[in-house]
Amino acid sequence: MRIVITGGPSTGKTTIINLLEVMGQKVVHELATKIIKEGKYLPWVDRVKFQSEVLRRQLAAEAAILDFDNPIFLDRGAFDGEAYYIADSLPVPPAFSTIDPSQYDLAFLIEELSFFDQNDVRREDLEFTKKISATLEGCYTSRNIRVIRVPAMLPHARVDFIMKHVADYQKSRVRSPEQAAMMFQAGMMQPVVTPV
């Protein structure tokens, strides 16, 4: 079960991912920041080469995930890269159309905070964060991936919000007739009546 934590720069995504990891949840950390710190590919030098490298590593990291039942939280998903191409008015590579969107169960869009924390790898601003958030949401919803907006609140409250939605989603998933029967017996499902 893959869950994307997405949003613009300086929204608190990494804080949320770190808190989830401390709670014992499986996470995949953001790759863009790591690539910038390595210094070979920089978005402000060559956005296309940078995004190509981010996508290559993102797809490799996601392909290595073999647990499909338990939640795994991704600090950004593959379609985040598409949003950055769009934001920079660059042609979107055809590689994005080959990515299977059904691999993502949910995407949580972390809404912007009232401040922007600039640093050596983050050179955007709050206005950019607001703009890219709408683009990110569109990249996921256009592929029928359910996006849940996470409002600005304290980090632990955001994690609680996310975990509640994940638990609700897990309850609604039925993967086998046996599971459906168990959920029905537990009162989590209603019988489906087909008109004659």
C-alpha positions as YAML, in Angstrom:
chain: A
units: angstrom
residues:
- id: 1
  name: MET
  ca: [0.00, 0.00, 0.00]
- id: 2
  name: ARG
  ca: [1.78, 3.12, -1.24]
- id: 3
  name: ILE
  ca: [0.83, 6.50, 0.17]
- id: 4
  name: VAL
  ca: [2.30, 9.68, -1.28]
- id: 5
  name: ILE
  ca: [3.06, 12.67, 0.92]
- id: 6
  name: THR
  ca: [3.22, 15.56, -1.52]
- id: 7
  name: GLY
  ca: [3.16, 19.35, -1.50]
- id: 8
  name: GLY
  ca: [5.27, 22.35, -2.30]
- id: 9
  name: PRO
  ca: [8.60, 23.22, -0.70]
- id: 10
  name: SER
  ca: [8.62, 24.16, 3.00]
- id: 11
  name: THR
  ca: [5.19, 22.69, 3.81]
- id: 12
  name: GLY
  ca: [6.39, 20.17, 6.40]
- id: 13
  name: LYS
  ca: [6.46, 16.97, 4.31]
- id: 14
  name: THR
  ca: [9.83, 15.81, 5.63]
- id: 15
  name: THR
  ca: [8.80, 16.52, 9.22]
- id: 16
  name: ILE
  ca: [5.71, 14.35, 8.71]
- id: 17
  name: ILE
  ca: [7.75, 11.55, 7.10]
- id: 18
  name: ASN
  ca: [10.26, 11.64, 9.96]
- id: 19
  name: LEU
  ca: [7.47, 11.45, 12.56]
- id: 20
  name: LEU
  ca: [5.88, 8.52, 10.72]
- id: 21
  name: GLU
  ca: [9.25, 6.75, 10.70]
- id: 22
  name: VAL
  ca: [9.69, 7.32, 14.44]
- id: 23
  name: MET
  ca: [6.24, 5.74, 14.91]
- id: 24
  name: GLY
  ca: [7.54, 2.62, 13.16]
- id: 25
  name: GLN
  ca: [5.91, 3.23, 9.77]
- id: 26
  name: LYS
  ca: [7.84, 2.29, 6.62]
- id: 27
  name: VAL
  ca: [8.92, 5.36, 4.66]
- id: 28
  name: VAL
  ca: [10.82, 6.31, 1.51]
- id: 29
  name: HIS
  ca: [12.66, 9.60, 1.98]
- id: 30
  name: GLU
  ca: [12.66, 12.39, -0.59]
- id: 31
  name: LEU
  ca: [15.29, 11.94, -3.28]
- id: 32
  name: ALA
  ca: [15.41, 15.47, -4.73]
- id: 33
  name: THR
  ca: [17.09, 16.95, -1.64]
- id: 34
  name: LYS
  ca: [19.65, 14.13, -1.58]
- id: 35
  name: ILE
  ca: [20.45, 14.70, -5.27]
- id: 36
  name: ILE
  ca: [20.88, 18.46, -4.72]
- id: 37
  name: LYS
  ca: [23.23, 17.83, -1.79]
- id: 38
  name: GLU
  ca: [25.34, 15.51, -3.98]
- id: 39
  name: GLY
  ca: [25.92, 18.54, -6.24]
- id: 40
  name: LYS
  ca: [26.04, 16.80, -9.65]
- id: 41
  name: TYR
  ca: [22.47, 17.64, -10.73]
- id: 42
  name: LEU
  ca: [21.02, 20.97, -9.65]
- id: 43
  name: PRO
  ca: [17.54, 22.22, -10.61]
- id: 44
  name: TRP
  ca: [18.65, 25.83, -10.95]
- id: 45
  name: VAL
  ca: [21.43, 24.78, -13.37]
- id: 46
  name: ASP
  ca: [19.56, 22.25, -15.54]
- id: 47
  name: ARG
  ca: [15.97, 21.44, -14.52]
- id: 48
  name: VAL
  ca: [15.57, 18.71, -17.17]
- id: 49
  name: LYS
  ca: [18.68, 16.72, -16.15]
- id: 50
  name: PHE
  ca: [17.80, 17.15, -12.48]
- id: 51
  name: GLN
  ca: [14.19, 15.98, -12.88]
- id: 52
  name: SER
  ca: [15.31, 13.06, -15.07]
- id: 53
  name: GLU
  ca: [17.64, 11.89, -12.32]
- id: 54
  name: VAL
  ca: [14.94, 12.35, -9.66]
- id: 55
  name: LEU
  ca: [12.49, 10.28, -11.71]
- id: 56
  name: ARG
  ca: [15.06, 7.54, -12.38]
- id: 57
  name: ARG
  ca: [15.85, 7.17, -8.68]
- id: 58
  name: GLN
  ca: [12.20, 7.52, -7.63]
- id: 59
  name: LEU
  ca: [11.11, 4.69, -9.91]
- id: 60
  name: ALA
  ca: [14.00, 2.51, -8.72]
- id: 61
  name: ALA
  ca: [13.14, 3.16, -5.05]
- id: 62
  name: GLU
  ca: [9.47, 2.38, -5.65]
- id: 63
  name: ALA
  ca: [10.29, -0.79, -7.63]
- id: 64
  name: ALA
  ca: [12.23, -2.02, -4.60]
- id: 65
  name: ILE
  ca: [9.09, -1.91, -2.43]
- id: 66
  name: LEU
  ca: [7.84, -5.47, -2.14]
- id: 67
  name: ASP
  ca: [5.27, -5.01, 0.64]
- id: 68
  name: PHE
  ca: [1.93, -4.29, -1.04]
- id: 69
  name: ASP
  ca: [-0.36, -4.74, 1.98]
- id: 70
  name: ASN
  ca: [1.10, -2.54, 4.70]
- id: 71
  name: PRO
  ca: [1.28, 1.25, 4.38]
- id: 72
  name: ILE
  ca: [4.50, 2.67, 2.97]
- id: 73
  name: PHE
  ca: [4.75, 6.45, 3.02]
- id: 74
  name: LEU
  ca: [6.62, 8.14, 0.16]
- id: 75
  name: ASP
  ca: [8.07, 11.62, 0.58]
- id: 76
  name: ARG
  ca: [6.90, 12.58, -2.93]
- id: 77
  name: GLY
  ca: [5.76, 10.21, -5.66]
- id: 78
  name: ALA
  ca: [6.74, 9.88, -9.30]
- id: 79
  name: PHE
  ca: [4.10, 12.36, -10.49]
- id: 80
  name: ASP
  ca: [5.64, 15.15, -8.38]
- id: 81
  name: GLY
  ca: [8.30, 15.41, -11.06]
- id: 82
  name: GLU
  ca: [5.68, 16.03, -13.72]
- id: 83
  name: ALA
  ca: [4.35, 18.98, -11.70]
- id: 84
  name: TYR
  ca: [7.79, 20.59, -11.70]
- id: 85
  name: TYR
  ca: [8.09, 20.26, -15.49]
- id: 86
  name: ILE
  ca: [4.69, 21.96, -15.79]
- id: 87
  name: ALA
  ca: [5.64, 24.69, -13.29]
- id: 88
  name: ASP
  ca: [8.77, 25.47, -15.31]
- id: 89
  name: SER
  ca: [6.84, 25.42, -18.63]
- id: 90
  name: LEU
  ca: [8.97, 22.53, -19.88]
- id: 91
  name: PRO
  ca: [7.71, 19.70, -22.11]
- id: 92
  name: VAL
  ca: [6.58, 16.77, -19.95]
- id: 93
  name: PRO
  ca: [8.61, 13.66, -20.88]
- id: 94
  name: PRO
  ca: [6.60, 10.70, -22.21]
- id: 95
  name: ALA
  ca: [8.00, 8.56, -19.36]
- id: 96
  name: PHE
  ca: [5.26, 9.92, -17.08]
- id: 97
  name: SER
  ca: [2.55, 8.40, -19.27]
- id: 98
  name: THR
  ca: [4.07, 4.94, -18.76]
- id: 99
  name: ILE
  ca: [3.87, 5.05, -14.95]
- id: 100
  name: ASP
  ca: [1.03, 2.97, -13.52]
- id: 101
  name: PRO
  ca: [-1.03, 5.31, -11.30]
- id: 102
  name: SER
  ca: [-2.79, 2.37, -9.62]
- id: 103
  name: GLN
  ca: [0.37, 1.75, -7.60]
- id: 104
  name: TYR
  ca: [-0.59, 4.71, -5.41]
- id: 105
  name: ASP
  ca: [-3.45, 4.15, -3.00]
- id: 106
  name: LEU
  ca: [-3.69, 7.70, -1.61]
- id: 107
  name: ALA
  ca: [-1.90, 11.02, -1.91]
- id: 108
  name: PHE
  ca: [-1.86, 13.54, 0.93]
- id: 109
  name: LEU
  ca: [-1.29, 17.11, -0.23]
- id: 110
  name: ILE
  ca: [0.37, 19.03, 2.59]
- id: 111
  name: GLU
  ca: [-0.96, 22.57, 2.45]
- id: 112
  name: GLU
  ca: [1.37, 25.54, 2.83]
- id: 113
  name: LEU
  ca: [2.29, 27.07, 6.17]
- id: 114
  name: SER
  ca: [2.19, 30.79, 6.92]
- id: 115
  name: PHE
  ca: [5.98, 31.05, 6.51]
- id: 116
  name: PHE
  ca: [8.64, 29.78, 4.11]
- id: 117
  name: ASP
  ca: [11.92, 28.31, 5.31]
- id: 118
  name: GLN
  ca: [14.58, 28.98, 2.68]
- id: 119
  name: ASN
  ca: [17.87, 27.08, 2.84]
- id: 120
  name: ASP
  ca: [20.78, 25.97, 0.64]
- id: 121
  name: VAL
  ca: [18.68, 23.38, -1.25]
- id: 122
  name: ARG
  ca: [15.36, 25.25, -1.20]
- id: 123
  name: ARG
  ca: [15.44, 28.45, -3.24]
- id: 124
  name: GLU
  ca: [11.74, 28.87, -4.02]
- id: 125
  name: ASP
  ca: [9.29, 31.04, -2.06]
- id: 126
  name: LEU
  ca: [5.79, 30.85, -0.54]
- id: 127
  name: GLU
  ca: [4.17, 32.05, -3.78]
- id: 128
  name: PHE
  ca: [5.80, 29.18, -5.68]
- id: 129
  name: THR
  ca: [4.62, 26.71, -3.04]
- id: 130
  name: LYS
  ca: [1.02, 27.86, -3.48]
- id: 131
  name: LYS
  ca: [1.32, 27.56, -7.27]
- id: 132
  name: ILE
  ca: [2.98, 24.13, -7.32]
- id: 133
  name: SER
  ca: [0.49, 22.73, -4.78]
- id: 134
  name: ALA
  ca: [-2.38, 23.16, -7.25]
- id: 135
  name: THR
  ca: [-0.29, 21.59, -10.02]
- id: 136
  name: LEU
  ca: [0.68, 18.64, -7.82]
- id: 137
  name: GLU
  ca: [-2.95, 18.04, -6.93]
- id: 138
  name: GLY
  ca: [-3.89, 18.06, -10.62]
- id: 139
  name: CYS
  ca: [-1.14, 15.59, -11.56]
- id: 140
  name: TYR
  ca: [-2.54, 13.05, -9.10]
- id: 141
  name: THR
  ca: [-6.29, 13.66, -9.41]
- id: 142
  name: SER
  ca: [-6.10, 13.56, -13.23]
- id: 143
  name: ARG
  ca: [-5.04, 9.92, -12.81]
- id: 144
  name: ASN
  ca: [-7.88, 9.12, -10.42]
- id: 145
  name: ILE
  ca: [-5.58, 9.00, -7.41]
- id: 146
  name: ARG
  ca: [-7.48, 10.18, -4.36]
- id: 147
  name: VAL
  ca: [-5.88, 13.35, -2.97]
- id: 148
  name: ILE
  ca: [-6.60, 14.42, 0.61]
- id: 149
  name: ARG
  ca: [-5.56, 17.93, 1.61]
- id: 150
  name: VAL
  ca: [-3.79, 18.19, 4.98]
- id: 151
  name: PRO
  ca: [-4.35, 21.66, 6.46]
- id: 152
  name: ALA
  ca: [-1.74, 23.68, 8.31]
- id: 153
  name: MET
  ca: [-1.58, 22.50, 11.93]
- id: 154
  name: LEU
  ca: [1.01, 21.17, 14.37]
- id: 155
  name: PRO
  ca: [3.09, 18.29, 12.94]
- id: 156
  name: HIS
  ca: [1.69, 15.62, 15.31]
- id: 157
  name: ALA
  ca: [-1.86, 16.71, 14.48]
- id: 158
  name: ARG
  ca: [-1.07, 16.35, 10.78]
- id: 159
  name: VAL
  ca: [0.29, 12.83, 11.34]
- id: 160
  name: ASP
  ca: [-2.84, 11.91, 13.34]
- id: 161
  name: PHE
  ca: [-4.99, 13.31, 10.50]
- id: 162
  name: ILE
  ca: [-3.11, 11.23, 7.93]
- id: 163
  name: MET
  ca: [-3.18, 8.04, 10.01]
- id: 164
  name: LYS
  ca: [-6.94, 8.35, 10.56]
- id: 165
  name: HIS
  ca: [-7.55, 8.62, 6.82]
- id: 166
  name: VAL
  ca: [-5.21, 5.69, 6.13]
- id: 167
  name: ALA
  ca: [-7.05, 3.55, 8.71]
- id: 168
  name: ASP
  ca: [-10.41, 4.48, 7.16]
- id: 169
  name: TYR
  ca: [-9.06, 3.61, 3.71]
- id: 170
  name: GLN
  ca: [-7.71, 0.26, 4.92]
- id: 171
  name: LYS
  ca: [-11.10, -0.63, 6.37]
- id: 172
  name: SER
  ca: [-12.74, 0.08, 3.03]
- id: 173
  name: ARG
  ca: [-10.36, -2.08, 0.99]
- id: 174
  name: VAL
  ca: [-11.48, -5.57, 0.10]
- id: 175
  name: ARG
  ca: [-8.89, -7.84, -1.45]
- id: 176
  name: SER
  ca: [-10.62, -11.23, -1.27]
- id: 177
  name: PRO
  ca: [-14.03, -12.85, -0.68]
- id: 178
  name: GLU
  ca: [-12.72, -14.10, 2.67]
- id: 179
  name: GLN
  ca: [-11.81, -10.58, 3.74]
- id: 180
  name: ALA
  ca: [-15.21, -9.29, 2.61]
- id: 181
  name: ALA
  ca: [-16.89, -11.98, 4.74]
- id: 182
  name: MET
  ca: [-14.75, -11.04, 7.76]
- id: 183
  name: MET
  ca: [-15.49, -7.34, 7.28]
- id: 184
  name: PHE
  ca: [-19.21, -8.07, 6.95]
- id: 185
  name: GLN
  ca: [-19.16, -10.17, 10.15]
- id: 186
  name: ALA
  ca: [-17.30, -7.38, 11.96]
- id: 187
  name: GLY
  ca: [-19.98, -4.89, 10.87]
- id: 188
  name: MET
  ca: [-17.57, -2.92, 8.67]
- id: 189
  name: MET
  ca: [-19.53, -3.68, 5.48]
- id: 190
  name: GLN
  ca: [-23.17, -3.81, 4.53]
- id: 191
  name: PRO
  ca: [-24.53, -6.56, 2.30]
- id: 192
  name: VAL
  ca: [-24.91, -5.63, -1.35]
- id: 193
  name: VAL
  ca: [-28.45, -6.31, -2.58]
- id: 194
  name: THR
  ca: [-28.79, -6.80, -6.32]
- id: 195
  name: PRO
  ca: [-32.27, -6.03, -7.68]
- id: 196
  name: VAL
  ca: [-33.97, -8.98, -9.43]
...
